[in-house]
């Protein structure tokens, strides 16, 4: 037994790396369906979108770039699919300069998948600097900040934008963001114009916004990959976040197991030398 503990304590770290690599790859080759518990804050966001009627319009703000797309892209995909499945439409913005082309590509991908028509089912306004000022001005008239859309088309020539002047003409706003722009949507958007607001943020950001959930300043929140996996579970459409969460959970279990084994081996060999 002591010999075994010594071997474990002096194990080549490359073996640990190999086992972690297997924990990463094997669930991709042989998917394991781990249970996903849906939290109330995610259920609320789902219910908001599920309550849309055909022809309703929402604002979907997506502010993230390649560095955070692994967490936020799955939830953005799920929300867009859900909106289109309800027969509703959305106007989208990207107030992060590093993510505009990425967001535009993602929107076109889901619109093509669902057979939706630009200008009728969705509109992409694109980017303007100074998010706080942009959010405030959109509350007066979207055309103040966006007289033209991302493709340089005048807003008034787009069928969807007829009758859409400001937040009062929208059902609600969802911001999927990895930036401080989330704070601007709360302070300059919701607090000034009192529209329903829901958030999708990275896991490391989520803890900072539960206070706003408790105070009623936001309706619901999707937190990181786990929030995206919960939404996919409710939607029963797409499984990217669920697969990634399964892989992440298995890798965490392997790491925890090595921590426990390493500590046991250390204590055993330490007692041997005392």
N, C-alpha and C positions, 0 to 999 in steps of 0.2 A: 504493500500500500504506500509506504514511504517513497519507494522508488518511483511509483506512478506519479505521486505528487511532485517529486523533483522534476520528472520529465515534463509535466504540465507547466511548472513554474519556469522552466527553461525552454519552452516551446519556441520554435522558429516563428517569428511574426508573420512570415509569408504564408504559413498555414492558415492563420486567422484571416488574412486578406483573401486567400483562395475560398475559404468557407463563406465569407461575406459576398464574394463574387457569385458563388453558387446560389446563395440566398436571393441575389438580385436576378439572376438569369432563369433559374428553374421555374419560378412562378409565371414568367412570360411564356415558357414552353408548355408548362402544365398548370393552367390557371387554377387558383384556389379561391373559392368564394367565401370570404370572411363576412360575418354579419355587420351591417351598418345601422347604427341607431340614429334615427332622425331627431334632431334637437328642435325645440319650439321656435327658435329664431330663424332656422332654415325653413321650417314648415310655414311660417308666416310669409316669407318671401315667395315660396311656391304658391301659396293661396292667393297672394296679390296678383300674380301672373295668371293663375288658373281662373281667376274671376273676371278676366278681360272678356269683353264681348267683341264679335266681329266688327271691324272698323275702328275700334278704340286705338288711340295712339299714346305711346309712352316715350319718355326720353331715356335712352340707354347711353350713359357716359362710360367710356372704357379708356382708362389712363394707365397703361403699363407697356413695358417694352420686352425685348428678348430675354432680359435677365430674370423676369418674374412671370413669364408666360406659362411656365410649367404649372404654376399654382392657379393662375387666373384664367387662362384660356379655356380649360374645361368648364368652369362655371359660366363664362361668357357664351360658350357654345350652347350649353343647356338652356340658358335664359332665352337666347335668340330662337332656338328651336321651339321652345314652349310658346313664345309670343306668336310665332308664325302658325303653330298648330292651333292656336285659339282663334285664328282669323284676324288677329290684331296686327298693328303696324308699329314701327318705331322710328324715331329720329335719333341719330347717334352723333356723339362728339368724341374727340380725343384731345384732351387738354394737356397731354404730355408730348413734348416735341420729339422724343425718341421712339414713340410707338405708333406714329400715324400710319406709315405704310403697312406695318404689321396688322393693325386693327382693320384697315381697309381691306386687306387680303382676307382676313378672317370673316368679315361681314359678307364679302362676295362669295366665299366658300359656302357658308350656311344658306345664303339666299339662292344660290345655284342648286344646292341640295334639295331645297324646299320648293323650287320653281317659282320664286318670287321676282317681281319686276321692280327695278329701281325707279324711284320717283313716285310709285304708286303704293308699294308695300313697305319701303324703307328709304331713308335718306341719310347720307353721311355728310355732316357739315364740316368735319375735319378739325383743324387746329387753329387756335388764336392764342397769342401770348397773354399773360397776366390772368390766370384763371378766376381770381376773385372778381375782377372787373367784368370778365366775360359772363360769369354766372349772374351778377347783378344786372347787367344790361339785357340779358336774355329774359329776365323777369319783366322787363318793359316791352321789348319787342326783339325777337330772335334776329331780325334783320339788322339790328344795330351792330351786332358783332359779326353776323354771317349774312351779308347781303347776297353772297353767292355760296354755293356748296363746295365741296372738295374738288369737284370737276369743273368749277367755274361756271356753273349753271345758275342763273338768277333764281332765288327761292320761289318767287311768285309764279314761275313757269312750271313748277313741280306740282302735280295734282295733289299729292299728300299734304303739301304745305298750305293749301287753300283752306282757310279757316283756322290755321294754327298760327297764333301770334305770340303767345308766351306760355308760361307754365299753367295758367288757368285753363288752357285748352287741352291739357294733357291729363291722363289718369294719374300718373305718378312718375317718379324719377328713380332709376337704379344706377348707382355709380359702382363700377367694378374697377378698383384702383389700387395701385401700389405706391401712390404718391401722397403728399400732404394736401393734394386737391380735395381729398375727402373732407378735410376740415372746412374748406371753402364752401362745399355743398351744404354742410350743416349750418355754418354761420351766415353766409351770404345768400344761400338758397332757401333752405327750409325755414330758418328763423325770420328771414325777410318776407318770404312769399307764402309760407305755410303750406307747402305741397307735401304729400306723403313721400318719404324718402327711405330707400333700402340700400344696403351696402354689400359689396363683395370685396374683401380685402385679403392680404396675405396673412398667413398664420401668425407671424410675429407682430403684425399690426392689430389683430383682432381684439386682444385684451384691452387695448386703449379705447375701444369704442363700445364696450358693453355698458359703460355708464350712460351713454347716449341712448342705448336701448332701454335701460331701466327708467330713464327720465321721459321716455316717449318721444324724443327728438328724431329717432329713426324707428322704422317699423320692424325691421328684421335685419339679419346680418349673416352672410356666408363667410366663414373663416377658413381661408386656405384650402388645401387639397381635401381636407376632411369635409368642409362645407360643400365643396363641389361634388364629392362622392355622395353626400346625403341628398343633394338636389337630383343627381342622376338616379338615385334609388327611387325617389318619389316620381320622377318623370318616366322611369323605366325605358329610357332611350339614351343610348351611348353608355360606354363603360370605361372610358379612359381614366377618369379620376378614381373609380372603384379599383381598377387594376393597379394603378400606382399606389393607392393607399394600402392594398394588400401586400405589395412588395415592400413598402416602407415598414409596415407592421412586422413582417417576417424578419427583415433586417434588424429592426429594433430588438426583437426577441433573441436573435443570435448574439447581438451585442450584450444584452443583459445576461444571457447565459454565460458568456465569456467573462463578464465582470464577476459573477458569482463564483465560477470555477477558479478564476485567477485568485480571488481573495481566499477561497478555501485552501488552494495550493500554497499560497503565501503563508497563511497561518500554520499550516501543517509543517512546512519546512522550517519556519521560524522557531516553532516549538522544538523541532529536532535539534537546532543549534543552541538552544538555551540551556 
